[in-house]
Amino acid sequence: MAVIMKNVLDNTKRSVVNQKLTKVLVNIYFNMFSSESIFKPIETEEQEVKKYE
């Protein structure tokens, strides 16, 4: 019985750590992709560049 309780507690701790790690990684990726420097518009008069803009 004690071994089962230990495994349950270990799984609970692992689950909490996984949830926290997931939240941290989601925040990191969100901040990386929401950066304005990535989506900065290109200001040019060249038609070839504007076509891909």
All heavy atoms as a GROMACS GRO file, in nm:
protein
  437
    1MET      N    1   0.083  -0.119   0.000
    1MET     CA    2   0.000   0.000   0.000
    1MET      C    3   0.087   0.126   0.000
    1MET      O    4   0.055   0.222  -0.068
    1MET     CB    5  -0.091  -0.004   0.123
    1MET     CG    6  -0.185   0.112   0.132
    1MET     SD    7  -0.313   0.092   0.011
    1MET     CE    8  -0.424   0.213   0.063
    2ALA      N    9   0.196   0.125   0.077
    2ALA     CA   10   0.284   0.241   0.084
    2ALA      C   11   0.351   0.267  -0.051
    2ALA      O   12   0.372   0.382  -0.088
    2ALA     CB   13   0.388   0.221   0.193
    3VAL      N   14   0.384   0.158  -0.123
    3VAL     CA   15   0.448   0.174  -0.253
    3VAL      C   16   0.350   0.237  -0.352
    3VAL      O   17   0.388   0.324  -0.431
    3VAL     CB   18   0.497   0.036  -0.306
    3VAL    CG1   19   0.547   0.047  -0.447
    3VAL    CG2   20   0.604  -0.020  -0.214
    4ILE      N   21   0.225   0.197  -0.346
    4ILE     CA   22   0.123   0.254  -0.436
    4ILE      C   23   0.106   0.403  -0.407
    4ILE      O   24   0.099   0.484  -0.499
    4ILE     CB   25  -0.011   0.179  -0.421
    4ILE    CG1   26   0.004   0.035  -0.470
    4ILE    CG2   27  -0.122   0.250  -0.497
    4ILE    CD1   28  -0.114  -0.054  -0.445
    5MET      N   29   0.100   0.440  -0.280
    5MET     CA   30   0.084   0.581  -0.244
    5MET      C   31   0.204   0.662  -0.290
    5MET      O   32   0.190   0.774  -0.337
    5MET     CB   33   0.064   0.596  -0.093
    5MET     CG   34  -0.072   0.547  -0.044
    5MET     SD   35  -0.209   0.629  -0.124
    5MET     CE   36  -0.192   0.792  -0.057
    6LYS      N   37   0.323   0.603  -0.279
    6LYS     CA   38   0.445   0.673  -0.324
    6LYS      C   39   0.439   0.696  -0.475
    6LYS      O   40   0.472   0.804  -0.523
    6LYS     CB   41   0.569   0.592  -0.287
    6LYS     CG   42   0.699   0.662  -0.323
    6LYS     CD   43   0.818   0.578  -0.282
    6LYS     CE   44   0.949   0.646  -0.308
    6LYS     NZ   45   0.971   0.686  -0.444
    7ASN      N   46   0.395   0.596  -0.550
    7ASN     CA   47   0.384   0.609  -0.695
    7ASN      C   48   0.281   0.715  -0.733
    7ASN      O   49   0.301   0.791  -0.826
    7ASN     CB   50   0.349   0.476  -0.760
    7ASN     CG   51   0.466   0.380  -0.761
    7ASN    OD1   52   0.581   0.423  -0.752
    7ASN    ND2   53   0.438   0.252  -0.770
    8VAL      N   54   0.170   0.718  -0.660
    8VAL     CA   55   0.066   0.818  -0.688
    8VAL      C   56   0.121   0.958  -0.663
    8VAL      O   57   0.100   1.050  -0.742
    8VAL     CB   58  -0.060   0.791  -0.603
    8VAL    CG1   59  -0.156   0.909  -0.609
    8VAL    CG2   60  -0.128   0.664  -0.649
    9LEU      N   61   0.193   0.976  -0.553
    9LEU     CA   62   0.250   1.107  -0.522
    9LEU      C   63   0.355   1.145  -0.626
    9LEU      O   64   0.362   1.261  -0.668
    9LEU     CB   65   0.311   1.107  -0.382
    9LEU     CG   66   0.211   1.105  -0.266
    9LEU    CD1   67   0.284   1.095  -0.133
    9LEU    CD2   68   0.123   1.228  -0.268
   10ASP      N   69   0.438   1.049  -0.668
   10ASP     CA   70   0.538   1.077  -0.770
   10ASP      C   71   0.472   1.119  -0.901
   10ASP      O   72   0.516   1.213  -0.967
   10ASP     CB   73   0.628   0.956  -0.794
   10ASP     CG   74   0.727   0.932  -0.680
   10ASP    OD1   75   0.745   1.024  -0.597
   10ASP    OD2   76   0.784   0.822  -0.675
   11ASN      N   77   0.365   1.051  -0.939
   11ASN     CA   78   0.293   1.084  -1.062
   11ASN      C   79   0.228   1.221  -1.051
   11ASN      O   80   0.225   1.297  -1.148
   11ASN     CB   81   0.188   0.978  -1.094
   11ASN     CG   82   0.250   0.849  -1.144
   11ASN    OD1   83   0.364   0.848  -1.190
   11ASN    ND2   84   0.177   0.740  -1.132
   12THR      N   85   0.178   1.255  -0.933
   12THR     CA   86   0.116   1.386  -0.912
   12THR      C   87   0.220   1.495  -0.924
   12THR      O   88   0.197   1.597  -0.991
   12THR     CB   89   0.048   1.392  -0.774
   12THR    OG1   90  -0.047   1.286  -0.764
   12THR    CG2   91  -0.020   1.524  -0.753
   13LYS      N   92   0.335   1.476  -0.862
   13LYS     CA   93   0.443   1.575  -0.872
   13LYS      C   94   0.489   1.590  -1.015
   13LYS      O   95   0.511   1.701  -1.064
   13LYS     CB   96   0.562   1.534  -0.784
   13LYS     CG   97   0.537   1.549  -0.636
   13LYS     CD   98   0.658   1.504  -0.558
   13LYS     CE   99   0.633   1.508  -0.409
   13LYS     NZ  100   0.747   1.457  -0.332
   14ARG      N  101   0.503   1.479  -1.087
   14ARG     CA  102   0.545   1.481  -1.226
   14ARG      C  103   0.442   1.556  -1.312
   14ARG      O  104   0.478   1.636  -1.398
   14ARG     CB  105   0.562   1.338  -1.278
   14ARG     CG  106   0.623   1.330  -1.415
   14ARG     CD  107   0.653   1.188  -1.458
   14ARG     NE  108   0.754   1.129  -1.372
   14ARG     CZ  109   0.738   1.014  -1.305
   14ARG    NH1  110   0.626   0.947  -1.317
   14ARG    NH2  111   0.834   0.967  -1.230
   15SER      N  112   0.316   1.536  -1.283
   15SER     CA  113   0.211   1.604  -1.357
   15SER      C  114   0.215   1.755  -1.334
   15SER      O  115   0.201   1.833  -1.428
   15SER     CB  116   0.075   1.548  -1.316
   15SER     OG  117  -0.028   1.619  -1.378
   16VAL      N  118   0.236   1.795  -1.209
   16VAL     CA  119   0.243   1.938  -1.176
   16VAL      C  120   0.364   2.001  -1.244
   16VAL      O  121   0.354   2.110  -1.302
   16VAL     CB  122   0.248   1.959  -1.023
   16VAL    CG1  123   0.281   2.102  -0.988
   16VAL    CG2  124   0.116   1.917  -0.960
   17VAL      N  125   0.477   1.934  -1.241
   17VAL     CA  126   0.598   1.985  -1.305
   17VAL      C  127   0.576   1.996  -1.456
   17VAL      O  128   0.614   2.097  -1.518
   17VAL     CB  129   0.720   1.895  -1.274
   17VAL    CG1  130   0.838   1.931  -1.361
   17VAL    CG2  131   0.756   1.907  -1.127
   18ASN      N  132   0.513   1.896  -1.517
   18ASN     CA  133   0.486   1.901  -1.661
   18ASN      C  134   0.394   2.017  -1.696
   18ASN      O  135   0.414   2.084  -1.797
   18ASN     CB  136   0.424   1.770  -1.708
   18ASN     CG  137   0.527   1.660  -1.723
   18ASN    OD1  138   0.646   1.686  -1.733
   18ASN    ND2  139   0.481   1.536  -1.722
   19GLN      N  140   0.293   2.041  -1.614
   19GLN     CA  141   0.201   2.153  -1.640
   19GLN      C  142   0.273   2.286  -1.630
   19GLN      O  143   0.254   2.375  -1.714
   19GLN     CB  144   0.084   2.150  -1.542
   19GLN     CG  145  -0.015   2.039  -1.567
   19GLN     CD  146  -0.123   2.033  -1.462
   19GLN    OE1  147  -0.122   2.108  -1.365
   19GLN    NE2  148  -0.217   1.942  -1.481
   20LYS      N  149   0.356   2.302  -1.530
   20LYS     CA  150   0.430   2.428  -1.514
   20LYS      C  151   0.529   2.448  -1.627
   20LYS      O  152   0.543   2.558  -1.680
   20LYS     CB  153   0.501   2.432  -1.379
   20LYS     CG  154   0.405   2.449  -1.263
   20LYS     CD  155   0.476   2.462  -1.131
   20LYS     CE  156   0.374   2.480  -1.020
   20LYS     NZ  157   0.436   2.506  -0.892
   21LEU      N  158   0.598   2.342  -1.665
   21LEU     CA  159   0.694   2.350  -1.776
   21LEU      C  160   0.622   2.385  -1.906
   21LEU      O  161   0.670   2.468  -1.983
   21LEU     CB  162   0.769   2.217  -1.790
   21LEU     CG  163   0.873   2.211  -1.900
   21LEU    CD1  164   0.982   2.314  -1.877
   21LEU    CD2  165   0.932   2.072  -1.907
   22THR      N  166   0.508   2.327  -1.928
   22THR     CA  167   0.430   2.357  -2.047
   22THR      C  168   0.390   2.503  -2.051
   22THR      O  169   0.401   2.570  -2.155
   22THR     CB  170   0.305   2.267  -2.053
   22THR    OG1  171   0.346   2.131  -2.057
   22THR    CG2  172   0.220   2.298  -2.175
   23LYS      N  173   0.346   2.558  -1.940
   23LYS     CA  174   0.308   2.699  -1.934
   23LYS      C  175   0.427   2.790  -1.964
   23LYS      O  176   0.414   2.888  -2.036
   23LYS     CB  177   0.249   2.734  -1.797
   23LYS     CG  178   0.109   2.683  -1.778
   23LYS     CD  179   0.054   2.726  -1.644
   23LYS     CE  180  -0.086   2.672  -1.623
   23LYS     NZ  181  -0.143   2.713  -1.496
   24VAL      N  182   0.542   2.757  -1.909
   24VAL     CA  183   0.662   2.838  -1.933
   24VAL      C  184   0.699   2.834  -2.080
   24VAL      O  185   0.727   2.938  -2.141
   24VAL     CB  186   0.779   2.788  -1.845
   24VAL    CG1  187   0.910   2.849  -1.890
   24VAL    CG2  188   0.752   2.820  -1.699
   25LEU      N  189   0.699   2.716  -2.140
   25LEU     CA  190   0.736   2.703  -2.282
   25LEU      C  191   0.635   2.773  -2.373
   25LEU      O  192   0.674   2.838  -2.471
   25LEU     CB  193   0.749   2.556  -2.320
   25LEU     CG  194   0.868   2.484  -2.258
   25LEU    CD1  195   0.864   2.335  -2.293
   25LEU    CD2  196   0.998   2.546  -2.301
   26VAL      N  197   0.508   2.765  -2.340
   26VAL     CA  198   0.407   2.834  -2.419
   26VAL      C  199   0.430   2.985  -2.412
   26VAL      O  200   0.421   3.055  -2.513
   26VAL     CB  201   0.265   2.797  -2.371
   26VAL    CG1  202   0.161   2.894  -2.426
   26VAL    CG2  203   0.231   2.655  -2.410
   27ASN      N  204   0.460   3.035  -2.295
   27ASN     CA  205   0.487   3.178  -2.280
   27ASN      C  206   0.609   3.221  -2.360
   27ASN      O  207   0.610   3.327  -2.423
   27ASN     CB  208   0.504   3.216  -2.133
   27ASN     CG  209   0.372   3.225  -2.060
   27ASN    OD1  210   0.271   3.258  -2.118
   27ASN    ND2  211   0.375   3.195  -1.932
   28ILE      N  212   0.713   3.140  -2.358
   28ILE     CA  213   0.835   3.172  -2.433
   28ILE      C  214   0.805   3.178  -2.582
   28ILE      O  215   0.841   3.273  -2.650
   28ILE     CB  216   0.946   3.068  -2.403
   28ILE    CG1  217   0.999   3.087  -2.262
   28ILE    CG2  218   1.060   3.081  -2.505
   28ILE    CD1  219   1.093   2.979  -2.216
   29TYR      N  220   0.737   3.074  -2.635
   29TYR     CA  221   0.707   3.072  -2.778
   29TYR      C  222   0.612   3.184  -2.816
   29TYR      O  223   0.626   3.246  -2.921
   29TYR     CB  224   0.648   2.937  -2.820
   29TYR     CG  225   0.754   2.831  -2.831
   29TYR    CD1  226   0.751   2.718  -2.751
   29TYR    CD2  227   0.857   2.843  -2.924
   29TYR    CE1  228   0.848   2.621  -2.762
   29TYR    CE2  229   0.955   2.747  -2.936
   29TYR     CZ  230   0.950   2.636  -2.854
   29TYR     OH  231   1.046   2.541  -2.866
   30PHE      N  232   0.514   3.213  -2.732
   30PHE     CA  233   0.421   3.323  -2.763
   30PHE      C  234   0.496   3.455  -2.772
   30PHE      O  235   0.473   3.533  -2.863
   30PHE     CB  236   0.311   3.331  -2.657
   30PHE     CG  237   0.219   3.446  -2.680
   30PHE    CD1  238   0.120   3.439  -2.777
   30PHE    CD2  239   0.231   3.562  -2.606
   30PHE    CE1  240   0.036   3.546  -2.801
   30PHE    CE2  241   0.147   3.669  -2.628
   30PHE     CZ  242   0.050   3.661  -2.725
   31ASN      N  243   0.585   3.478  -2.677
   31ASN     CA  244   0.661   3.603  -2.678
   31ASN      C  245   0.754   3.613  -2.798
   31ASN      O  246   0.775   3.721  -2.852
   31ASN     CB  247   0.738   3.620  -2.548
   31ASN     CG  248   0.647   3.652  -2.431
   31ASN    OD1  249   0.541   3.708  -2.448
   31ASN    ND2  250   0.690   3.613  -2.312
   32MET      N  251   0.809   3.501  -2.839
   32MET     CA  252   0.897   3.501  -2.956
   32MET      C  253   0.819   3.536  -3.082
   32MET      O  254   0.862   3.617  -3.164
   32MET     CB  255   0.963   3.364  -2.974
   32MET     CG  256   1.080   3.340  -2.883
   32MET     SD  257   1.152   3.174  -2.894
   32MET     CE  258   1.126   3.122  -3.058
   33PHE      N  259   0.702   3.474  -3.099
   33PHE     CA  260   0.627   3.491  -3.222
   33PHE      C  261   0.539   3.615  -3.223
   33PHE      O  262   0.490   3.656  -3.327
   33PHE     CB  263   0.543   3.367  -3.252
   33PHE     CG  264   0.628   3.249  -3.290
   33PHE    CD1  265   0.630   3.136  -3.212
   33PHE    CD2  266   0.709   3.254  -3.402
   33PHE    CE1  267   0.709   3.029  -3.246
   33PHE    CE2  268   0.789   3.147  -3.437
   33PHE     CZ  269   0.789   3.034  -3.359
   34SER      N  270   0.518   3.675  -3.109
   34SER     CA  271   0.438   3.798  -3.107
   34SER      C  272   0.527   3.922  -3.113
   34SER      O  273   0.478   4.034  -3.104
   34SER     CB  274   0.351   3.802  -2.982
   34SER     OG  275   0.430   3.816  -2.866
   35SER      N  276   0.655   3.901  -3.127
   35SER     CA  277   0.748   4.013  -3.136
   35SER      C  278   0.721   4.094  -3.263
   35SER      O  279   0.700   4.039  -3.370
   35SER     CB  280   0.891   3.959  -3.137
   35SER     OG  281   0.980   4.062  -3.166
   36GLU      N  282   0.723   4.224  -3.251
   36GLU     CA  283   0.696   4.310  -3.366
   36GLU      C  284   0.809   4.305  -3.470
   36GLU      O  285   0.787   4.334  -3.587
   36GLU     CB  286   0.674   4.453  -3.320
   36GLU     CG  287   0.543   4.472  -3.250
   36GLU     CD  288   0.517   4.617  -3.218
   36GLU    OE1  289   0.580   4.704  -3.280
   36GLU    OE2  290   0.434   4.641  -3.130
   37SER      N  291   0.928   4.270  -3.427
   37SER     CA  292   1.039   4.267  -3.523
   37SER      C  293   1.021   4.155  -3.626
   37SER      O  294   1.072   4.164  -3.737
   37SER     CB  295   1.171   4.251  -3.450
   37SER     OG  296   1.177   4.130  -3.380
   38ILE      N  297   0.949   4.051  -3.590
   38ILE     CA  298   0.926   3.942  -3.685
   38ILE      C  299   0.827   3.986  -3.792
   38ILE      O  300   0.841   3.956  -3.909
   38ILE     CB  301   0.873   3.817  -3.612
   38ILE    CG1  302   0.982   3.760  -3.523
   38ILE    CG2  303   0.825   3.712  -3.711
   38ILE    CD1  304   0.939   3.642  -3.440
   39PHE      N  305   0.724   4.060  -3.752
   39PHE     CA  306   0.618   4.099  -3.844
   39PHE      C  307   0.630   4.244  -3.889
   39PHE      O  308   0.531   4.307  -3.923
   39PHE     CB  309   0.482   4.075  -3.777
   39PHE     CG  310   0.460   3.932  -3.741
   39PHE    CD1  311   0.466   3.891  -3.610
   39PHE    CD2  312   0.436   3.838  -3.839
   39PHE    CE1  313   0.447   3.758  -3.576
   39PHE    CE2  314   0.417   3.705  -3.807
   39PHE     CZ  315   0.422   3.665  -3.675
   40LYS      N  316   0.748   4.294  -3.889
   40LYS     CA  317   0.772   4.432  -3.930
   40LYS      C  318   0.746   4.445  -4.080
   40LYS      O  319   0.802   4.370  -4.160
   40LYS     CB  320   0.916   4.470  -3.897
   40LYS     CG  321   0.946   4.615  -3.907
   40LYS     CD  322   1.086   4.639  -3.855
   40LYS     CE  323   1.115   4.785  -3.842
   40LYS     NZ  324   1.248   4.809  -3.790
   41PRO      N  325   0.662   4.537  -4.120
   41PRO     CA  326   0.632   4.550  -4.262
   41PRO      C  327   0.753   4.602  -4.341
   41PRO      O  328   0.834   4.679  -4.289
   41PRO     CB  329   0.518   4.651  -4.266
   41PRO     CG  330   0.521   4.720  -4.135
   41PRO     CD  331   0.589   4.630  -4.037
   42ILE      N  332   0.760   4.560  -4.462
   42ILE     CA  333   0.868   4.604  -4.550
   42ILE      C  334   0.818   4.724  -4.629
   42ILE      O  335   0.715   4.717  -4.695
   42ILE     CB  336   0.908   4.492  -4.647
   42ILE    CG1  337   0.954   4.371  -4.567
   42ILE    CG2  338   1.013   4.538  -4.745
   42ILE    CD1  339   0.977   4.248  -4.649
   43GLU      N  340   0.889   4.832  -4.618
   43GLU     CA  341   0.851   4.953  -4.690
   43GLU      C  342   0.946   4.972  -4.807
   43GLU      O  343   1.062   5.008  -4.789
   43GLU     CB  344   0.854   5.073  -4.596
   43GLU     CG  345   0.752   5.061  -4.484
   43GLU     CD  346   0.758   5.178  -4.388
   43GLU    OE1  347   0.828   5.276  -4.417
   43GLU    OE2  348   0.693   5.168  -4.283
   44THR      N  349   0.894   4.946  -4.926
   44THR     CA  350   0.975   4.959  -5.045
   44THR      C  351   0.885   4.993  -5.164
   44THR      O  352   0.765   4.973  -5.159
   44THR     CB  353   1.053   4.830  -5.074
   44THR    OG1  354   1.134   4.850  -5.187
   44THR    CG2  355   0.962   4.712  -5.095
   45GLU      N  356   0.944   5.041  -5.267
   45GLU     CA  357   0.870   5.072  -5.389
   45GLU      C  358   0.894   4.967  -5.498
   45GLU      O  359   0.833   4.973  -5.604
   45GLU     CB  360   0.911   5.211  -5.441
   45GLU     CG  361   0.869   5.324  -5.352
   45GLU     CD  362   0.718   5.328  -5.329
   45GLU    OE1  363   0.641   5.310  -5.425
   45GLU    OE2  364   0.680   5.346  -5.212
   46GLU      N  365   0.980   4.870  -5.470
   46GLU     CA  366   1.009   4.767  -5.569
   46GLU      C  367   0.891   4.671  -5.580
   46GLU      O  368   0.845   4.615  -5.481
   46GLU     CB  369   1.134   4.689  -5.530
   46GLU     CG  370   1.262   4.771  -5.533
   46GLU     CD  371   1.382   4.689  -5.493
   46GLU    OE1  372   1.389   4.570  -5.530
   46GLU    OE2  373   1.468   4.743  -5.421
   47GLN      N  374   0.841   4.654  -5.700
   47GLN     CA  375   0.722   4.570  -5.722
   47GLN      C  376   0.749   4.423  -5.690
   47GLN      O  377   0.661   4.353  -5.642
   47GLN     CB  378   0.674   4.585  -5.867
   47GLN     CG  379   0.618   4.721  -5.897
   47GLN     CD  380   0.502   4.757  -5.804
   47GLN    OE1  381   0.416   4.675  -5.778
   47GLN    NE2  382   0.503   4.879  -5.754
   48GLU      N  383   0.870   4.377  -5.717
   48GLU     CA  384   0.903   4.236  -5.691
   48GLU      C  385   0.896   4.207  -5.541
   48GLU      O  386   0.846   4.104  -5.499
   48GLU     CB  387   1.043   4.205  -5.745
   48GLU     CG  388   1.081   4.060  -5.739
   48GLU     CD  389   0.998   3.975  -5.833
   48GLU    OE1  390   0.943   4.027  -5.931
   48GLU    OE2  391   0.989   3.854  -5.806
   49VAL      N  392   0.944   4.298  -5.458
   49VAL     CA  393   0.941   4.280  -5.315
   49VAL      C  394   0.799   4.295  -5.263
   49VAL      O  395   0.754   4.218  -5.178
   49VAL     CB  396   1.036   4.383  -5.245
   49VAL    CG1  397   1.023   4.371  -5.094
   49VAL    CG2  398   1.180   4.361  -5.288
   50LYS      N  399   0.724   4.390  -5.315
   50LYS     CA  400   0.586   4.411  -5.273
   50LYS      C  401   0.497   4.290  -5.304
   50LYS      O  402   0.402   4.263  -5.232
   50LYS     CB  403   0.528   4.535  -5.339
   50LYS     CG  404   0.570   4.662  -5.276
   50LYS     CD  405   0.492   4.777  -5.336
   50LYS     CE  406   0.499   4.893  -5.243
   50LYS     NZ  407   0.409   5.000  -5.284
   51LYS      N  408   0.532   4.222  -5.409
   51LYS     CA  409   0.453   4.104  -5.447
   51LYS      C  410   0.455   3.999  -5.336
   51LYS      O  411   0.356   3.932  -5.310
   51LYS     CB  412   0.508   4.046  -5.578
   51LYS     CG  413   0.433   3.926  -5.629
   51LYS     CD  414   0.479   3.887  -5.766
   51LYS     CE  415   0.616   3.824  -5.762
   51LYS     NZ  416   0.658   3.769  -5.892
   52TYR      N  417   0.568   3.985  -5.268
   52TYR     CA  418   0.582   3.885  -5.162
   52TYR      C  419   0.544   3.939  -5.024
   52TYR      O  420   0.532   3.865  -4.930
   52TYR     CB  421   0.725   3.832  -5.158
   52TYR     CG  422   0.762   3.756  -5.281
   52TYR    CD1  423   0.852   3.807  -5.372
   52TYR    CD2  424   0.707   3.631  -5.305
   52TYR    CE1  425   0.885   3.737  -5.486
   52TYR    CE2  426   0.738   3.561  -5.420
   52TYR     CZ  427   0.829   3.614  -5.509
   52TYR     OH  428   0.859   3.544  -5.621
   53GLU      N  429   0.525   4.068  -5.017
   53GLU     CA  430   0.497   4.133  -4.887
   53GLU      C  431   0.364   4.094  -4.834
   53GLU      O  432   0.262   4.078  -4.852
   53GLU     CB  433   0.507   4.283  -4.900
   53GLU     CG  434   0.493   4.354  -4.772
   53GLU     CD  435   0.517   4.503  -4.787
   53GLU    OE1  436   0.592   4.542  -4.876
   53GLU    OE2  437   0.459   4.579  -4.710
   0.00000   0.00000   0.00000
